Amino acid sequence: MFERGRKGNHVKLKKYIPFILIALLASGIAAILWLTVFSRLGTDTRHFYPPFWSYGAIIQGRRAVLFQNIGNILLFMPIGVIAALFLQVGVKKSLLVGLLLSLFIECCQWLFWLGAFEFDDLLHNTVGTAIGTFLVKRTVAGKWLRQQLGEKKKSLRTLLCLIALFIAFPLGYQGFKNQEMKRLAALNDKENTKNLLVLSAAPRYIGQTDVSVIYNHDGSILIEGESANRAWIQIARFSLTPGLYYMEGLSGIQKNTVGLELAVFDYDQDKYVMVGHEIGAIDRLDFELQESSKMEVLISLYPGWEGSIAARPAIFREDK
């Protein structure tokens, strides 16, 4: 009886193996799309990296670039597995599949200001796709995988549904965090005056620094740590309509230590440009917009600053 029970459990587990395998593949594809497109906040400028620049950087001793290249290969291996299982292509044709998908992602990053266009990423993504296909077509593990998945059309439908589901979950969480940021921003409202500065769900570091930014439940932020060099932390990106505004939220800070800066996007220079003053050394920054503008608020850090400072950054429209 005991042996029969163990055999029954084994049969039940075997029944779910195809679904588990498809779920793993779907999570791999969702991870690619999430890491390269959906999770990105955008950049200030567009960059194009020439072919094989990463190899020069590796020769110069930049190990992080080497790990990035390896990561780009591993990231696209699930694409090769899917190409072999569902598109029935071989290693040579999978090169084209990987190239086209990687090119699509790089173009999206370029067009929507989500990152740099890198030829080396195209190369390594394509190689990763080919390796994934090779593993399916030429190895014992690949043969077992083909046997487990069975009917291709049914498996493909399940795969696509799971990819959509795995992307929807983090997007939903991101939407929840954005709503939370709006709630925190509202805690800084003044009487009959709405705070227009909604912080980003995750601060973006520009330059190397050991300073951290902590969002508090009362709508304030805590800036703490040590800065060894000049650096900035982007805490908000938003748009404002024409009008008179002022920003406040940090005061009584010694000049050239830490502060809050405001930047506006300059379409002629194709980048964000600082408005001029830092809040901290001064209590308030007044500015006027002649047209609808894209804006950023950044924490400005100077070399040698160390400490812990609470701030309550807010932007208000000046009533005429």
C-alpha positions in Angstrom: 0.0 0.0 0.0 2.9 2.3 0.9 4.6 1.7 -2.5 1.3 2.3 -4.3 0.9 5.6 -2.6 4.4 6.7 -3.5 3.8 5.7 -7.1 0.6 7.7 -7.2 2.3 10.8 -5.9 5.0 10.3 -8.5 2.4 10.1 -11.3 0.7 13.3 -10.1 4.0 15.2 -10.0 4.9 14.0 -13.5 1.6 15.4 -14.7 2.6 18.9 -13.7 6.1 18.8 -15.1 5.1 20.4 -18.5 3.3 23.3 -16.8 6.3 23.9 -14.5 8.7 23.9 -17.5 6.5 26.3 -19.4 6.2 28.5 -16.3 10.0 28.7 -16.0 10.3 29.7 -19.7 7.6 32.3 -19.3 9.3 33.8 -16.3 12.5 34.0 -18.3 10.8 36.0 -21.1 8.9 38.2 -18.7 12.2 38.9 -16.9 13.8 40.0 -20.2 11.0 42.4 -21.0 10.8 43.7 -17.4 14.6 44.3 -17.1 15.0 45.9 -20.5 11.8 47.9 -21.0 9.0 47.9 -18.4 11.0 48.6 -15.2 13.1 51.5 -16.6 12.4 55.1 -15.6 14.2 56.8 -18.5 17.5 58.6 -18.9 18.5 62.2 -19.5 20.4 61.7 -22.8 20.6 59.1 -25.6 23.9 57.2 -26.1 25.2 54.9 -28.9 28.0 52.6 -27.9 30.2 51.6 -30.9 30.8 47.9 -31.7 33.1 46.0 -29.4 33.5 48.9 -26.9 32.9 46.5 -24.0 35.9 44.3 -24.9 38.2 47.4 -24.7 36.7 48.1 -21.3 37.3 44.5 -20.1 40.9 44.7 -21.3 41.2 47.8 -19.1 40.1 45.8 -16.1 36.4 46.7 -15.8 35.1 43.4 -14.5 31.5 44.7 -14.2 31.4 45.0 -18.0 32.5 41.4 -18.4 29.7 40.3 -16.0 27.3 42.4 -18.0 28.2 40.6 -21.2 27.8 37.2 -19.6 24.5 38.3 -18.2 23.3 39.4 -21.6 24.1 35.9 -23.0 22.3 34.1 -20.1 19.3 36.4 -20.3 18.5 35.4 -23.9 19.1 31.7 -23.6 15.3 31.1 -22.8 14.6 32.8 -26.2 16.7 30.1 -27.9 14.9 27.4 -26.0 11.5 28.8 -27.0 12.6 29.2 -30.6 13.6 25.6 -30.8 10.5 24.2 -29.1 7.8 26.3 -30.6 9.2 27.8 -33.8 11.0 24.5 -34.7 14.1 26.4 -35.8 17.7 25.2 -35.7 20.8 27.0 -34.3 21.4 29.1 -37.5 17.8 30.4 -37.7 17.7 31.1 -34.0 20.5 33.6 -34.6 18.0 35.7 -36.6 15.3 35.3 -33.9 17.7 36.6 -31.2 19.0 39.4 -33.4 15.5 40.7 -34.3 14.2 40.5 -30.7 17.3 42.2 -29.3 17.2 44.9 -32.0 13.6 45.5 -31.1 14.5 46.0 -27.5 17.5 48.2 -28.2 15.3 50.4 -30.5 12.7 50.7 -27.8 15.3 51.8 -25.3 16.6 54.4 -27.8 13.2 55.7 -28.9 11.7 55.9 -25.5 14.7 57.1 -23.6 15.1 53.9 -21.6 18.8 53.3 -22.1 21.6 53.3 -24.6 21.8 51.5 -27.9 24.6 49.0 -27.7 25.8 46.9 -30.6 27.5 44.6 -28.1 24.2 43.8 -26.5 22.9 42.7 -29.9 25.9 40.4 -30.3 25.6 38.8 -26.8 21.9 38.4 -26.9 22.1 36.7 -30.3 24.8 34.3 -29.0 22.7 33.5 -26.0 19.7 32.7 -28.2 21.9 30.3 -30.3 23.2 28.6 -27.2 19.6 28.0 -25.9 18.6 26.5 -29.2 21.7 24.3 -29.3 21.0 22.9 -25.8 17.5 21.9 -26.9 18.5 20.4 -30.2 21.7 18.7 -29.3 21.6 17.6 -25.7 19.9 14.8 -23.7 18.3 17.4 -21.5 16.9 19.1 -24.6 15.4 15.8 -25.9 13.7 15.2 -22.5 12.4 18.8 -22.6 10.8 18.2 -26.1 9.2 15.0 -24.9 7.7 16.6 -21.8 6.0 19.6 -23.5 4.0 17.5 -25.9 1.4 19.4 -28.0 3.0 22.6 -29.3 -0.1 24.7 -29.8 -1.5 24.1 -26.4 1.9 24.7 -24.8 2.4 27.9 -26.7 -1.0 29.3 -25.6 -0.1 28.5 -22.0 3.3 30.1 -22.4 1.9 33.4 -23.8 -0.7 33.6 -21.1 1.9 33.1 -18.4 4.2 35.7 -19.9 1.4 38.2 -19.8 0.6 37.2 -16.3 4.2 37.5 -15.1 4.5 41.0 -16.6 1.1 42.1 -15.2 2.1 41.3 -11.6 5.1 43.7 -11.4 3.2 46.3 -13.4 0.4 46.1 -11.0 2.8 46.4 -8.1 4.4 49.4 -9.8 1.0 51.1 -10.1 0.4 50.4 -6.5 3.7 52.1 -5.5 2.8 55.1 -7.7 -0.5 55.5 -5.9 1.4 55.2 -2.6 3.8 58.0 -3.8 0.8 60.2 -4.6 -0.6 59.6 -1.1 2.7 60.6 0.5 2.9 63.7 -1.7 -0.6 64.8 -0.5 0.7 64.8 3.1 2.8 67.8 2.1 -0.2 69.8 0.9 -0.7 73.3 2.3 -4.1 74.7 3.1 -5.9 75.2 -0.2 -2.6 74.5 -2.1 -1.7 71.1 -3.5 1.8 69.8 -3.5 2.7 69.0 -7.2 5.9 67.0 -6.4 5.2 63.2 -6.5 8.4 61.3 -5.7 9.5 58.4 -7.9 8.9 54.9 -6.4 12.6 54.2 -6.6 15.4 56.9 -6.4 17.9 56.8 -9.3 21.5 57.3 -8.5 23.7 59.4 -10.8 27.3 58.8 -9.9 28.8 56.6 -7.2 27.7 57.4 -3.6 27.1 55.6 -0.3 24.2 57.9 0.5 20.7 56.3 0.8 17.2 57.9 0.5 14.5 56.6 2.8 10.8 57.4 2.3 9.0 58.0 5.5 5.3 57.4 6.2 4.7 61.1 7.0 5.6 62.3 3.5 9.2 63.2 4.4 12.4 61.7 3.2 15.6 60.8 5.1 19.0 61.4 3.4 21.8 59.7 5.2 25.3 58.3 4.5 28.6 59.6 3.2 29.5 61.0 -0.2 33.1 60.7 -1.4 32.5 62.6 -4.6 30.1 64.9 -6.4 26.9 63.0 -7.1 23.1 63.4 -7.6 20.1 61.2 -6.7 17.0 61.7 -8.9 14.0 61.5 -6.6 11.3 62.7 -9.0 10.5 63.2 -12.7 7.3 64.9 -13.8 5.8 67.6 -16.1 4.4 71.0 -15.2 2.2 73.4 -17.2 3.1 77.1 -17.8 3.0 79.3 -14.7 4.8 80.5 -11.5 6.0 77.9 -9.0 8.2 77.5 -6.0 10.0 74.5 -4.4 10.8 74.1 -0.8 11.4 71.4 1.8 15.0 71.7 2.9 16.5 74.6 4.8 19.3 75.6 7.2 21.9 73.5 5.4 25.5 74.7 4.9 26.3 75.5 1.3 28.2 72.9 -0.8 27.2 69.9 1.5 23.8 68.6 0.5 20.8 70.1 -1.1 17.8 69.8 -3.5 18.1 70.9 -7.1 15.5 71.4 -9.8 16.2 70.6 -13.5 14.2 71.3 -16.6 14.5 69.4 -19.9 16.2 71.5 -22.7 15.1 70.2 -26.1 17.9 72.1 -27.9 20.6 70.5 -25.8 18.7 67.2 -25.6 19.2 66.9 -21.8 18.1 68.1 -18.4 19.6 71.4 -17.2 19.8 72.6 -13.6 17.6 75.6 -12.9 20.3 77.4 -10.9 20.0 77.3 -7.1 20.0 74.6 -4.5 17.4 74.4 -1.7 19.2 73.9 1.6 21.5 77.0 1.6 18.3 78.9 0.6 14.9 78.1 1.9 12.9 78.4 -1.3 13.4 78.3 -5.1 11.0 80.4 -7.2 10.8 79.6 -11.0 8.6 80.4 -13.9 7.7 78.2 -16.9 6.7 79.8 -20.2 5.6 76.4 -21.6 4.8 72.9 -20.5 8.0 71.3 -19.4 9.5 68.1 -18.2 11.2 68.5 -14.8 13.4 66.6 -12.4 14.2 67.0 -8.7 17.5 65.7 -7.5 19.4 65.4 -4.2 22.7 67.2 -4.8 25.7 65.7 -2.9 29.2 67.2 -2.4 32.5 65.4 -1.6 33.1 64.9 2.1 29.4 65.3 3.2 28.4 62.8 5.9 25.4 62.8 8.1 21.6 62.3 8.3 19.1 65.0 7.1 15.3 65.0 7.0 13.6 66.8 4.1 10.1 67.4 2.9 10.4 68.3 -0.8 7.4 69.9 -2.3 6.5 72.1 -5.3 3.5 74.6 -5.2 2.0 76.7 -7.9 2.1 80.4 -7.1 -1.3 82.1 -7.3 -1.2 85.4 -9.1 
